[in-house]
């Protein structure tokens, strides 16, 4: 597997996929916590925007991994 020209070993690729999955789960858990009445609306909007950007980056990395796997088949 390669990401941006860097070849990963199978173990590194597995660790990358696992880390991305865990990070995505943490971000989603944090977003659920923001969905409460006690959070200030401006703070909620700001943090939600930051999470959206973060999830976009995670999705980009996942796509790179998936595309590389499909190309290797």
PQR file of N, CA, C, O and H, with PARSE charges and radii, in Angstrom:
ATOM      1  N   UNK A   1       0.836  -1.171   0.000 -0.4000 1.5000
ATOM      2  CA  UNK A   1       0.000   0.000   0.000 -0.0000 2.0000
ATOM      3  C   UNK A   1       0.882   1.235   0.000  0.5500 1.7000
ATOM      4  O   UNK A   1       1.924   1.271   0.655 -0.5500 1.4000
ATOM      5  N   UNK A   2       0.458   2.236  -0.733 -0.4000 1.5000
ATOM      6  CA  UNK A   2       1.172   3.508  -0.779 -0.0000 2.0000
ATOM      7  C   UNK A   2       0.217   4.643  -0.447  0.5500 1.7000
ATOM      8  O   UNK A   2      -0.948   4.638  -0.843 -0.5500 1.4000
ATOM      9  H   UNK A   2      -0.389   2.207  -1.265  0.4000 1.0000
ATOM     10  N   UNK A   3       0.737   5.606   0.284 -0.4000 1.5000
ATOM     11  CA  UNK A   3       0.011   6.837   0.551 -0.0000 2.0000
ATOM     12  C   UNK A   3       0.937   7.978   0.177  0.5500 1.7000
ATOM     13  O   UNK A   3       1.993   8.167   0.779 -0.5500 1.4000
ATOM     14  H   UNK A   3       1.684   5.610   0.606  0.4000 1.0000
ATOM     15  N   UNK A   4       0.524   8.730  -0.822 -0.4000 1.5000
ATOM     16  CA  UNK A   4       1.329   9.847  -1.329 -0.0000 2.0000
ATOM     17  C   UNK A   4       2.758   9.426  -1.648  0.5500 1.7000
ATOM     18  O   UNK A   4       3.707  10.145  -1.333 -0.5500 1.4000
ATOM     19  H   UNK A   4      -0.334   8.576  -1.312  0.4000 1.0000
ATOM     20  N   UNK A   5       2.909   8.273  -2.266 -0.4000 1.5000
ATOM     21  CA  UNK A   5       4.209   7.811  -2.705 -0.0000 2.0000
ATOM     22  C   UNK A   5       5.020   7.076  -1.653  0.5500 1.7000
ATOM     23  O   UNK A   5       6.101   6.571  -1.954 -0.5500 1.4000
ATOM     24  H   UNK A   5       2.138   7.690  -2.522  0.4000 1.0000
ATOM     25  N   UNK A   6       4.526   7.005  -0.436 -0.4000 1.5000
ATOM     26  CA  UNK A   6       5.232   6.292   0.632 -0.0000 2.0000
ATOM     27  C   UNK A   6       4.630   4.896   0.766  0.5500 1.7000
ATOM     28  O   UNK A   6       3.434   4.744   1.012 -0.5500 1.4000
ATOM     29  H   UNK A   6       3.647   7.415  -0.191  0.4000 1.0000
ATOM     30  N   UNK A   7       5.467   3.890   0.602 -0.4000 1.5000
ATOM     31  CA  UNK A   7       4.993   2.510   0.691 -0.0000 2.0000
ATOM     32  C   UNK A   7       4.891   2.096   2.154  0.5500 1.7000
ATOM     33  O   UNK A   7       5.837   2.246   2.928 -0.5500 1.4000
ATOM     34  H   UNK A   7       6.439   4.013   0.402  0.4000 1.0000
ATOM     35  N   UNK A   8       3.731   1.576   2.511 -0.4000 1.5000
ATOM     36  CA  UNK A   8       3.514   1.083   3.875 -0.0000 2.0000
ATOM     37  C   UNK A   8       3.596  -0.432   3.878  0.5500 1.7000
ATOM     38  O   UNK A   8       3.185  -1.096   2.927 -0.5500 1.4000
ATOM     39  H   UNK A   8       2.963   1.454   1.882  0.4000 1.0000
ATOM     40  N   UNK A   9       4.130  -0.962   4.958 -0.4000 1.5000
ATOM     41  CA  UNK A   9       4.126  -2.405   5.133 -0.0000 2.0000
ATOM     42  C   UNK A   9       2.690  -2.822   5.465  0.5500 1.7000
ATOM     43  O   UNK A   9       1.876  -1.980   5.844 -0.5500 1.4000
ATOM     44  H   UNK A   9       4.464  -0.423   5.732  0.4000 1.0000
ATOM     45  N   UNK A  10       2.378  -4.097   5.326 -0.4000 1.5000
ATOM     46  CA  UNK A  10       1.028  -4.531   5.697 -0.0000 2.0000
ATOM     47  C   UNK A  10       0.671  -4.174   7.151  0.5500 1.7000
ATOM     48  O   UNK A  10      -0.469  -3.811   7.441 -0.5500 1.4000
ATOM     49  H   UNK A  10       3.039  -4.781   5.018  0.4000 1.0000
ATOM     50  N   UNK A  11       1.639  -4.279   8.046 -0.4000 1.5000
ATOM     51  CA  UNK A  11       1.381  -3.931   9.453 -0.0000 2.0000
ATOM     52  C   UNK A  11       1.107  -2.436   9.598  0.5500 1.7000
ATOM     53  O   UNK A  11       0.188  -2.046  10.319 -0.5500 1.4000
ATOM     54  H   UNK A  11       2.565  -4.574   7.810  0.4000 1.0000
ATOM     55  N   UNK A  12       1.889  -1.600   8.927 -0.4000 1.5000
ATOM     56  CA  UNK A  12       1.663  -0.157   8.989 -0.0000 2.0000
ATOM     57  C   UNK A  12       0.295   0.201   8.412  0.5500 1.7000
ATOM     58  O   UNK A  12      -0.406   1.060   8.947 -0.5500 1.4000
ATOM     59  H   UNK A  12       2.635  -1.917   8.342  0.4000 1.0000
ATOM     60  N   UNK A  13      -0.075  -0.454   7.333 -0.4000 1.5000
ATOM     61  CA  UNK A  13      -1.373  -0.195   6.722 -0.0000 2.0000
ATOM     62  C   UNK A  13      -2.493  -0.581   7.682  0.5500 1.7000
ATOM     63  O   UNK A  13      -3.481   0.141   7.812 -0.5500 1.4000
ATOM     64  H   UNK A  13       0.495  -1.152   6.899  0.4000 1.0000
ATOM     65  N   UNK A  14      -2.337  -1.715   8.350 -0.4000 1.5000
ATOM     66  CA  UNK A  14      -3.335  -2.146   9.334 -0.0000 2.0000
ATOM     67  C   UNK A  14      -3.426  -1.143  10.482  0.5500 1.7000
ATOM     68  O   UNK A  14      -4.522  -0.781  10.909 -0.5500 1.4000
ATOM     69  H   UNK A  14      -1.534  -2.301   8.245  0.4000 1.0000
ATOM     70  N   UNK A  15      -2.280  -0.701  10.974 -0.4000 1.5000
ATOM     71  CA  UNK A  15      -2.279   0.284  12.056 -0.0000 2.0000
ATOM     72  C   UNK A  15      -2.919   1.593  11.627  0.5500 1.7000
ATOM     73  O   UNK A  15      -3.617   2.232  12.413 -0.5500 1.4000
ATOM     74  H   UNK A  15      -1.390  -0.996  10.627  0.4000 1.0000
ATOM     75  N   UNK A  16      -2.687   1.992  10.392 -0.4000 1.5000
ATOM     76  CA  UNK A  16      -3.286   3.215   9.867 -0.0000 2.0000
ATOM     77  C   UNK A  16      -4.801   3.085   9.825  0.5500 1.7000
ATOM     78  O   UNK A  16      -5.518   3.981  10.271 -0.5500 1.4000
ATOM     79  H   UNK A  16      -2.120   1.472   9.753  0.4000 1.0000
ATOM     80  N   UNK A  17      -5.288   1.970   9.290 -0.4000 1.5000
ATOM     81  CA  UNK A  17      -6.737   1.767   9.217 -0.0000 2.0000
ATOM     82  C   UNK A  17      -7.354   1.741  10.619  0.5500 1.7000
ATOM     83  O   UNK A  17      -8.411   2.331  10.841 -0.5500 1.4000
ATOM     84  H   UNK A  17      -4.705   1.242   8.928  0.4000 1.0000
ATOM     85  N   UNK A  18      -6.709   1.070  11.547 -0.4000 1.5000
ATOM     86  CA  UNK A  18      -7.219   0.983  12.911 -0.0000 2.0000
ATOM     87  C   UNK A  18      -7.234   2.353  13.575  0.5500 1.7000
ATOM     88  O   UNK A  18      -8.213   2.716  14.227 -0.5500 1.4000
ATOM     89  H   UNK A  18      -5.850   0.590  11.367  0.4000 1.0000
ATOM     90  N   UNK A  19      -6.166   3.111  13.416 -0.4000 1.5000
ATOM     91  CA  UNK A  19      -6.093   4.447  14.015 -0.0000 2.0000
ATOM     92  C   UNK A  19      -7.162   5.366  13.429  0.5500 1.7000
ATOM     93  O   UNK A  19      -7.806   6.114  14.165 -0.5500 1.4000
ATOM     94  H   UNK A  19      -5.371   2.817  12.886  0.4000 1.0000
ATOM     95  N   UNK A  20      -7.353   5.315  12.127 -0.4000 1.5000
ATOM     96  CA  UNK A  20      -8.378   6.143  11.502 -0.0000 2.0000
ATOM     97  C   UNK A  20      -9.768   5.785  12.008  0.5500 1.7000
ATOM     98  O   UNK A  20     -10.592   6.663  12.265 -0.5500 1.4000
ATOM     99  H   UNK A  20      -6.830   4.707  11.530  0.4000 1.0000
ATOM    100  N   UNK A  21     -10.018   4.501  12.145 -0.4000 1.5000
ATOM    101  CA  UNK A  21     -11.327   4.059  12.639 -0.0000 2.0000
ATOM    102  C   UNK A  21     -11.564   4.555  14.064  0.5500 1.7000
ATOM    103  O   UNK A  21     -12.638   5.070  14.376 -0.5500 1.4000
ATOM    104  H   UNK A  21      -9.349   3.788  11.936  0.4000 1.0000
ATOM    105  N   UNK A  22     -10.564   4.400  14.922 -0.4000 1.5000
ATOM    106  CA  UNK A  22     -10.699   4.853  16.313 -0.0000 2.0000
ATOM    107  C   UNK A  22     -10.864   6.367  16.395  0.5500 1.7000
ATOM    108  O   UNK A  22     -11.679   6.861  17.174 -0.5500 1.4000
ATOM    109  H   UNK A  22      -9.692   3.982  14.668  0.4000 1.0000
ATOM    110  N   UNK A  23     -10.106   7.092  15.608 -0.4000 1.5000
ATOM    111  CA  UNK A  23     -10.195   8.551  15.641 -0.0000 2.0000
ATOM    112  C   UNK A  23     -11.562   9.011  15.161  0.5500 1.7000
ATOM    113  O   UNK A  23     -12.155   9.924  15.736 -0.5500 1.4000
ATOM    114  H   UNK A  23      -9.444   6.690  14.975  0.4000 1.0000
ATOM    115  N   UNK A  24     -12.052   8.387  14.120 -0.4000 1.5000
ATOM    116  CA  UNK A  24     -13.370   8.747  13.615 -0.0000 2.0000
ATOM    117  C   UNK A  24     -14.437   8.472  14.670  0.5500 1.7000
ATOM    118  O   UNK A  24     -15.358   9.272  14.833 -0.5500 1.4000
ATOM    119  H   UNK A  24     -11.571   7.646  13.653  0.4000 1.0000
ATOM    120  N   UNK A  25     -14.329   7.361  15.385 -0.4000 1.5000
ATOM    121  CA  UNK A  25     -15.282   7.047  16.448 -0.0000 2.0000
ATOM    122  C   UNK A  25     -15.220   8.093  17.559  0.5500 1.7000
ATOM    123  O   UNK A  25     -16.258   8.489  18.090 -0.5500 1.4000
ATOM    124  H   UNK A  25     -13.581   6.711  15.253  0.4000 1.0000
ATOM    125  N   UNK A  26     -14.028   8.542  17.914 -0.4000 1.5000
ATOM    126  CA  UNK A  26     -13.886   9.561  18.958 -0.0000 2.0000
ATOM    127  C   UNK A  26     -14.505  10.888  18.534  0.5500 1.7000
ATOM    128  O   UNK A  26     -15.162  11.556  19.333 -0.5500 1.4000
ATOM    129  H   UNK A  26     -13.185   8.221  17.482  0.4000 1.0000
ATOM    130  N   UNK A  27     -14.296  11.263  17.291 -0.4000 1.5000
ATOM    131  CA  UNK A  27     -14.872  12.508  16.793 -0.0000 2.0000
ATOM    132  C   UNK A  27     -16.394  12.428  16.837  0.5500 1.7000
ATOM    133  O   UNK A  27     -17.057  13.376  17.257 -0.5500 1.4000
ATOM    134  H   UNK A  27     -13.763  10.721  16.642  0.4000 1.0000
ATOM    135  N   UNK A  28     -16.941  11.309  16.408 -0.4000 1.5000
ATOM    136  CA  UNK A  28     -18.394  11.164  16.424 -0.0000 2.0000
ATOM    137  C   UNK A  28     -18.952  11.173  17.844  0.5500 1.7000
ATOM    138  O   UNK A  28     -20.022  11.732  18.089 -0.5500 1.4000
ATOM    139  H   UNK A  28     -16.402  10.539  16.066  0.4000 1.0000
ATOM    140  N   UNK A  29     -18.227  10.554  18.784 -0.4000 1.5000
ATOM    141  CA  UNK A  29     -18.648  10.597  20.190 -0.0000 2.0000
ATOM    142  C   UNK A  29     -18.646  12.030  20.708  0.5500 1.7000
ATOM    143  O   UNK A  29     -19.562  12.436  21.422 -0.5500 1.4000
ATOM    144  H   UNK A  29     -17.358  10.101  18.586  0.4000 1.0000
ATOM    145  N   UNK A  30     -17.619  12.797  20.349 -0.4000 1.5000
ATOM    146  CA  UNK A  30     -17.538  14.191  20.785 -0.0000 2.0000
ATOM    147  C   UNK A  30     -18.687  15.004  20.199  0.5500 1.7000
ATOM    148  O   UNK A  30     -19.236  15.880  20.867 -0.5500 1.4000
ATOM    149  H   UNK A  30     -16.874  12.467  19.768  0.4000 1.0000
ATOM    150  N   UNK A  31     -19.049  14.717  18.957 -0.4000 1.5000
ATOM    151  CA  UNK A  31     -20.165  15.436  18.344 -0.0000 2.0000
ATOM    152  C   UNK A  31     -21.474  15.104  19.047  0.5500 1.7000
ATOM    153  O   UNK A  31     -22.338  15.969  19.188 -0.5500 1.4000
ATOM    154  H   UNK A  31     -18.603  14.006  18.414  0.4000 1.0000
ATOM    155  N   UNK A  32     -21.628  13.857  19.489 -0.4000 1.5000
ATOM    156  CA  UNK A  32     -22.830  13.497  20.239 -0.0000 2.0000
ATOM    157  C   UNK A  32     -22.907  14.274  21.547  0.5500 1.7000
ATOM    158  O   UNK A  32     -23.987  14.696  21.961 -0.5500 1.4000
ATOM    159  H   UNK A  32     -20.926  13.155  19.374  0.4000 1.0000
ATOM    160  N   UNK A  33     -21.750  14.462  22.202 -0.4000 1.5000
ATOM    161  CA  UNK A  33     -21.730  15.219  23.457 -0.0000 2.0000
ATOM    162  C   UNK A  33     -22.093  16.680  23.225  0.5500 1.7000
ATOM    163  O   UNK A  33     -22.688  17.320  24.092 -0.5500 1.4000
ATOM    164  H   UNK A  33     -20.873  14.119  21.866  0.4000 1.0000
ATOM    165  N   UNK A  34     -21.735  17.211  22.055 -0.4000 1.5000
ATOM    166  CA  UNK A  34     -22.087  18.600  21.740 -0.0000 2.0000
ATOM    167  C   UNK A  34     -23.589  18.778  21.539  0.5500 1.7000
ATOM    168  O   UNK A  34     -24.109  19.889  21.642 -0.5500 1.4000
ATOM    169  H   UNK A  34     -21.251  16.691  21.351  0.4000 1.0000
ATOM    170  N   UNK A  35     -24.263  17.705  21.259 -0.4000 1.5000
ATOM    171  CA  UNK A  35     -25.691  17.769  20.987 -0.0000 2.0000
ATOM    172  C   UNK A  35     -26.493  17.745  22.295  0.5500 1.7000
ATOM    173  O   UNK A  35     -27.394  16.926  22.473 -0.5500 1.4000
ATOM    174  H   UNK A  35     -23.840  16.803  21.176  0.4000 1.0000
ATOM    175  N   UNK A  36     -26.147  18.651  23.190 -0.4000 1.5000
ATOM    176  CA  UNK A  36     -26.862  18.779  24.459 -0.0000 2.0000
ATOM    177  C   UNK A  36     -27.299  20.228  24.628  0.5500 1.7000
ATOM    178  O   UNK A  36     -26.770  21.127  23.973 -0.5500 1.4000
ATOM    179  H   UNK A  36     -25.414  19.317  23.045  0.4000 1.0000
ATOM    180  N   UNK A  37     -28.261  20.445  25.503 -0.4000 1.5000
ATOM    181  CA  UNK A  37     -28.780  21.791  25.732 -0.0000 2.0000
ATOM    182  C   UNK A  37     -27.804  22.693  26.489  0.5500 1.7000
ATOM    183  O   UNK A  37     -27.946  23.915  26.449 -0.5500 1.4000
ATOM    184  H   UNK A  37     -28.690  19.716  26.034  0.4000 1.0000
ATOM    185  N   UNK A  38     -26.830  22.121  27.169 -0.4000 1.5000
ATOM    186  CA  UNK A  38     -25.936  22.912  28.002 -0.0000 2.0000
ATOM    187  C   UNK A  38     -24.789  23.558  27.233  0.5500 1.7000
ATOM    188  O   UNK A  38     -24.074  24.392  27.789 -0.5500 1.4000
ATOM    189  H   UNK A  38     -26.716  21.128  27.201  0.4000 1.0000
ATOM    190  N   UNK A  39     -24.598  23.190  25.971 -0.4000 1.5000
ATOM    191  CA  UNK A  39     -23.509  23.736  25.167 -0.0000 2.0000
ATOM    192  C   UNK A  39     -23.964  25.049  24.532  0.5500 1.7000
ATOM    193  O   UNK A  39     -25.053  25.130  23.962 -0.5500 1.4000
ATOM    194  H   UNK A  39     -25.179  22.513  25.520  0.4000 1.0000
ATOM    195  N   UNK A  40     -23.126  26.065  24.635 -0.4000 1.5000
ATOM    196  CA  UNK A  40     -23.440  27.374  24.038 -0.0000 2.0000
ATOM    197  C   UNK A  40     -23.555  27.211  22.522  0.5500 1.7000
ATOM    198  O   UNK A  40     -22.701  26.569  21.910 -0.5500 1.4000
ATOM    199  H   UNK A  40     -22.242  26.000  25.098  0.4000 1.0000
ATOM    200  N   UNK A  41     -24.594  27.780  21.905 -0.4000 1.5000
ATOM    201  CA  UNK A  41     -24.802  27.585  20.460 -0.0000 2.0000
ATOM    202  C   UNK A  41     -23.618  28.024  19.587  0.5500 1.7000
ATOM    203  O   UNK A  41     -23.310  27.361  18.597 -0.5500 1.4000
ATOM    204  H   UNK A  41     -25.287  28.301  22.402  0.4000 1.0000
ATOM    205  N   UNK A  42     -22.954  29.129  19.938 -0.4000 1.5000
ATOM    206  CA  UNK A  42     -21.807  29.571  19.129 -0.0000 2.0000
ATOM    207  C   UNK A  42     -20.648  28.577  19.250  0.5500 1.7000
ATOM    208  O   UNK A  42     -19.953  28.305  18.271 -0.5500 1.4000
ATOM    209  H   UNK A  42     -23.204  29.668  20.743  0.4000 1.0000
ATOM    210  N   UNK A  43     -20.448  28.045  20.444 -0.4000 1.5000
ATOM    211  CA  UNK A  43     -19.387  27.049  20.631 -0.0000 2.0000
ATOM    212  C   UNK A  43     -19.709  25.793  19.840  0.5500 1.7000
ATOM    213  O   UNK A  43     -18.828  25.192  19.226 -0.5500 1.4000
ATOM    214  H   UNK A  43     -21.013  28.267  21.238  0.4000 1.0000
ATOM    215  N   UNK A  44     -20.963  25.403  19.858 -0.4000 1.5000
ATOM    216  CA  UNK A  44     -21.389  24.211  19.116 -0.0000 2.0000
ATOM    217  C   UNK A  44     -21.114  24.387  17.620  0.5500 1.7000
ATOM    218  O   UNK A  44     -20.594  23.476  16.976 -0.5500 1.4000
ATOM    219  H   UNK A  44     -21.679  25.891  20.357  0.4000 1.0000
ATOM    220  N   UNK A  45     -21.454  25.533  17.076 -0.4000 1.5000
ATOM    221  CA  UNK A  45     -21.247  25.780  15.650 -0.0000 2.0000
ATOM    222  C   UNK A  45     -19.761  25.772  15.299  0.5500 1.7000
ATOM    223  O   UNK A  45     -19.361  25.204  14.282 -0.5500 1.4000
ATOM    224  H   UNK A  45     -21.876  26.273  17.600  0.4000 1.0000
ATOM    225  N   UNK A  46     -18.951  26.401  16.138 -0.4000 1.5000
ATOM    226  CA  UNK A  46     -17.511  26.465  15.882 -0.0000 2.0000
ATOM    227  C   UNK A  46     -16.882  25.068  15.937  0.5500 1.7000
ATOM    228  O   UNK A  46     -16.108  24.694  15.056 -0.5500 1.4000
ATOM    229  H   UNK A  46     -19.277  26.862  16.964  0.4000 1.0000
ATOM    230  N   UNK A  47     -17.216  24.314  16.964 -0.4000 1.5000
ATOM    231  CA  UNK A  47     -16.630  22.977  17.123 -0.0000 2.0000
ATOM    232  C   UNK A  47     -17.145  22.039  16.046  0.5500 1.7000
ATOM    233  O   UNK A  47     -16.391  21.214  15.530 -0.5500 1.4000
ATOM    234  H   UNK A  47     -17.845  24.618  17.680  0.4000 1.0000
ATOM    235  N   UNK A  48     -18.408  22.153  15.704 -0.4000 1.5000
ATOM    236  CA  UNK A  48     -18.953  21.301  14.638 -0.0000 2.0000
ATOM    237  C   UNK A  48     -18.249  21.564  13.308  0.5500 1.7000
ATOM    238  O   UNK A  48     -17.989  20.629  12.551 -0.5500 1.4000
ATOM    239  H   UNK A  48     -19.021  22.823  16.123  0.4000 1.0000
ATOM    240  N   UNK A  49     -17.941  22.820  13.023 -0.4000 1.5000
ATOM    241  CA  UNK A  49     -17.198  23.137  11.805 -0.0000 2.0000
ATOM    242  C   UNK A  49     -15.811  22.524  11.807  0.5500 1.7000
ATOM    243  O   UNK A  49     -15.347  22.005  10.791 -0.5500 1.4000
ATOM    244  H   UNK A  49     -18.152  23.579  13.638  0.4000 1.0000
ATOM    245  N   UNK A  50     -15.151  22.586  12.957 -0.4000 1.5000
ATOM    246  CA  UNK A  50     -13.814  21.985  13.078 -0.0000 2.0000
ATOM    247  C   UNK A  50     -13.887  20.470  12.903  0.5500 1.7000
ATOM    248  O   UNK A  50     -13.023  19.872  12.262 -0.5500 1.4000
ATOM    249  H   UNK A  50     -15.527  23.008  13.782  0.4000 1.0000
ATOM    250  N   UNK A  51     -14.918  19.854  13.474 -0.4000 1.5000
ATOM    251  CA  UNK A  51     -15.079  18.409  13.318 -0.0000 2.0000
ATOM    252  C   UNK A  51     -15.351  18.044  11.858  0.5500 1.7000
ATOM    253  O   UNK A  51     -14.857  17.029  11.368 -0.5500 1.4000
ATOM    254  H   UNK A  51     -15.620  20.340  13.995  0.4000 1.0000
ATOM    255  N   UNK A  52     -16.120  18.855  11.181 -0.4000 1.5000
ATOM    256  CA  UNK A  52     -16.410  18.587   9.771 -0.0000 2.0000
ATOM    257  C   UNK A  52     -15.122  18.585   8.955  0.5500 1.7000
ATOM    258  O   UNK A  52     -14.913  17.701   8.124 -0.5500 1.4000
ATOM    259  H   UNK A  52     -16.522  19.680  11.579  0.4000 1.0000
ATOM    260  N   UNK A  53     -14.267  19.564   9.190 -0.4000 1.5000
ATOM    261  CA  UNK A  53     -12.978  19.597   8.481 -0.0000 2.0000
ATOM    262  C   UNK A  53     -12.133  18.375   8.826  0.5500 1.7000
ATOM    263  O   UNK A  53     -11.501  17.783   7.952 -0.5500 1.4000
ATOM    264  H   UNK A  53     -14.438  20.282   9.865  0.4000 1.0000
ATOM    265  N   UNK A  54     -12.126  18.002  10.101 -0.4000 1.5000
ATOM    266  CA  UNK A  54     -11.352  16.836  10.535 -0.0000 2.0000
ATOM    267  C   UNK A  54     -11.876  15.568   9.872  0.5500 1.7000
ATOM    268  O   UNK A  54     -11.094  14.746   9.395 -0.5500 1.4000
ATOM    269  H   UNK A  54     -12.640  18.483  10.811  0.4000 1.0000
ATOM    270  N   UNK A  55     -13.195  15.410   9.842 -0.4000 1.5000
ATOM    271  CA  UNK A  55     -13.769  14.223   9.218 -0.0000 2.0000
ATOM    272  C   UNK A  55     -13.493  14.195   7.719  0.5500 1.7000
ATOM    273  O   UNK A  55     -13.323  13.120   7.144 -0.5500 1.4000
ATOM    274  H   UNK A  55     -13.830  16.078  10.230  0.4000 1.0000
ATOM    275  N   UNK A  56     -13.448  15.352   7.085 -0.4000 1.5000
ATOM    276  CA  UNK A  56     -13.092  15.402   5.667 -0.0000 2.0000
ATOM    277  C   UNK A  56     -11.677  14.878   5.445  0.5500 1.7000
ATOM    278  O   UNK A  56     -11.425  14.138   4.495 -0.5500 1.4000
ATOM    279  H   UNK A  56     -13.587  16.226   7.552  0.4000 1.0000
ATOM    280  N   UNK A  57     -10.760  15.263   6.323 -0.4000 1.5000
ATOM    281  CA  UNK A  57      -9.379  14.781   6.201 -0.0000 2.0000
ATOM    282  C   UNK A  57      -9.297  13.277   6.443  0.5500 1.7000
ATOM    283  O   UNK A  57      -8.575  12.570   5.740 -0.5500 1.4000
ATOM    284  H   UNK A  57     -10.965  15.865   7.095  0.4000 1.0000
ATOM    285  N   UNK A  58     -10.030  12.794   7.431 -0.4000 1.5000
ATOM    286  CA  UNK A  58     -10.049  11.356   7.704 -0.0000 2.0000
ATOM    287  C   UNK A  58     -10.617  10.619   6.491  0.5500 1.7000
ATOM    288  O   UNK A  58     -10.081   9.589   6.083 -0.5500 1.4000
ATOM    289  H   UNK A  58     -10.617  13.368   8.002  0.4000 1.0000
ATOM    290  N   UNK A  59     -11.690  11.139   5.922 -0.4000 1.5000
ATOM    291  CA  UNK A  59     -12.291  10.505   4.743 -0.0000 2.0000
ATOM    292  C   UNK A  59     -11.318  10.476   3.570  0.5500 1.7000
ATOM    293  O   UNK A  59     -11.265   9.496   2.827 -0.5500 1.4000
ATOM    294  H   UNK A  59     -12.125  11.975   6.254  0.4000 1.0000
ATOM    295  N   UNK A  60     -10.555  11.542   3.404 -0.4000 1.5000
ATOM    296  CA  UNK A  60      -9.556  11.581   2.334 -0.0000 2.0000
ATOM    297  C   UNK A  60      -8.515  10.486   2.527  0.5500 1.7000
ATOM    298  O   UNK A  60      -8.144   9.804   1.572 -0.5500 1.4000
ATOM    299  H   UNK A  60     -10.598  12.338   4.008  0.4000 1.0000
ATOM    300  N   UNK A  61      -8.042  10.316   3.761 -0.4000 1.5000
ATOM    301  CA  UNK A  61      -7.063   9.253   4.032 -0.0000 2.0000
ATOM    302  C   UNK A  61      -7.668   7.874   3.807  0.5500 1.7000
ATOM    303  O   UNK A  61      -7.012   6.990   3.256 -0.5500 1.4000
ATOM    304  H   UNK A  61      -8.344  10.870   4.537  0.4000 1.0000
ATOM    305  N   UNK A  62      -8.906   7.685   4.227 -0.4000 1.5000
ATOM    306  CA  UNK A  62      -9.562   6.393   4.009 -0.0000 2.0000
ATOM    307  C   UNK A  62      -9.697   6.124   2.517  0.5500 1.7000
ATOM    308  O   UNK A  62      -9.465   5.002   2.067 -0.5500 1.4000
ATOM    309  H   UNK A  62      -9.439   8.403   4.674  0.4000 1.0000
ATOM    310  N   UNK A  63     -10.070   7.141   1.746 -0.4000 1.5000
ATOM    311  CA  UNK A  63     -10.178   6.981   0.295 -0.0000 2.0000
ATOM    312  C   UNK A  63      -8.837   6.615  -0.327  0.5500 1.7000
ATOM    313  O   UNK A  63      -8.776   5.772  -1.222 -0.5500 1.4000
ATOM    314  H   UNK A  63     -10.258   8.053   2.112  0.4000 1.0000
ATOM    315  N   UNK A  64      -7.761   7.247   0.142 -0.4000 1.5000
ATOM    316  CA  UNK A  64      -6.429   6.903  -0.378 -0.0000 2.0000
ATOM    317  C   UNK A  64      -6.119   5.435  -0.126  0.5500 1.7000
ATOM    318  O   UNK A  64      -5.596   4.742  -0.998 -0.5500 1.4000
ATOM    319  H   UNK A  64      -7.811   7.932   0.869  0.4000 1.0000
ATOM    320  N   UNK A  65      -6.445   4.969   1.066 -0.4000 1.5000
ATOM    321  CA  UNK A  65      -6.182   3.568   1.416 -0.0000 2.0000
ATOM    322  C   UNK A  65      -7.045   2.653   0.559  0.5500 1.7000
ATOM    323  O   UNK A  65      -6.545   1.678  -0.001 -0.5500 1.4000
ATOM    324  H   UNK A  65      -6.870   5.532   1.775  0.4000 1.0000
ATOM    325  N   UNK A  66      -8.338   2.956   0.450 -0.4000 1.5000
ATOM    326  CA  UNK A  66      -9.249   2.106  -0.329 -0.0000 2.0000
ATOM    327  C   UNK A  66      -8.872   2.095  -1.803  0.5500 1.7000
ATOM    328  O   UNK A  66      -8.885   1.035  -2.428 -0.5500 1.4000
ATOM    329  H   UNK A  66      -8.745   3.748   0.905  0.4000 1.0000
ATOM    330  N   UNK A  67      -8.542   3.233  -2.367 -0.4000 1.5000
ATOM    331  CA  UNK A  67      -8.159   3.301  -3.775 -0.0000 2.0000
ATOM    332  C   UNK A  67      -6.891   2.501  -4.044  0.5500 1.7000
ATOM    333  O   UNK A  67      -6.767   1.849  -5.080 -0.5500 1.4000
ATOM    334  H   UNK A  67      -8.532   4.094  -1.859  0.4000 1.0000
ATOM    335  N   UNK A  68      -5.948   2.555  -3.100 -0.4000 1.5000
ATOM    336  CA  UNK A  68      -4.711   1.810  -3.262 -0.0000 2.0000
ATOM    337  C   UNK A  68      -4.993   0.300  -3.225  0.5500 1.7000
ATOM    338  O   UNK A  68      -4.393  -0.467  -3.978 -0.5500 1.4000
ATOM    339  H   UNK A  68      -6.049   3.085  -2.258  0.4000 1.0000
ATOM    340  N   UNK A  69      -5.907  -0.116  -2.346 -0.4000 1.5000
ATOM    341  CA  UNK A  69      -6.234  -1.537  -2.271 -0.0000 2.0000
ATOM    342  C   UNK A  69      -6.911  -2.019  -3.547  0.5500 1.7000
ATOM    343  O   UNK A  69      -6.634  -3.120  -4.021 -0.5500 1.4000
ATOM    344  H   UNK A  69      -6.395   0.507  -1.734  0.4000 1.0000
ATOM    345  N   UNK A  70      -7.799  -1.197  -4.107 -0.4000 1.5000
ATOM    346  CA  UNK A  70      -8.470  -1.572  -5.339 -0.0000 2.0000
ATOM    347  C   UNK A  70      -7.485  -1.639  -6.499  0.5500 1.7000
ATOM    348  O   UNK A  70      -7.612  -2.506  -7.364 -0.5500 1.4000
ATOM    349  H   UNK A  70      -8.025  -0.302  -3.723  0.4000 1.0000
ATOM    350  N   UNK A  71      -6.523  -0.752  -6.531 -0.4000 1.5000
ATOM    351  CA  UNK A  71      -5.522  -0.753  -7.609 -0.0000 2.0000
ATOM    352  C   UNK A  71      -4.616  -1.968  -7.513  0.5500 1.7000
ATOM    353  O   UNK A  71      -4.119  -2.452  -8.530 -0.5500 1.4000
ATOM    354  H   UNK A  71      -6.420  -0.048  -5.828  0.4000 1.0000
ATOM    355  N   UNK A  72      -4.392  -2.471  -6.286 -0.4000 1.5000
ATOM    356  CA  UNK A  72      -3.501  -3.614  -6.085 -0.0000 2.0000
ATOM    357  C   UNK A  72      -4.160  -4.935  -6.483  0.5500 1.7000
ATOM    358  O   UNK A  72      -3.471  -5.939  -6.664 -0.5500 1.4000
ATOM    359  H   UNK A  72      -4.795  -2.078  -5.460  0.4000 1.0000
ATOM    360  N   UNK A  73      -5.480  -4.941  -6.619 -0.4000 1.5000
ATOM    361  CA  UNK A  73      -6.181  -6.211  -6.931 -0.0000 2.0000
ATOM    362  C   UNK A  73      -6.015  -6.610  -8.364  0.5500 1.7000
ATOM    363  O   UNK A  73      -6.538  -7.643  -8.782 -0.5500 1.4000
ATOM    364  H   UNK A  73      -6.039  -4.125  -6.471  0.4000 1.0000
TER
END
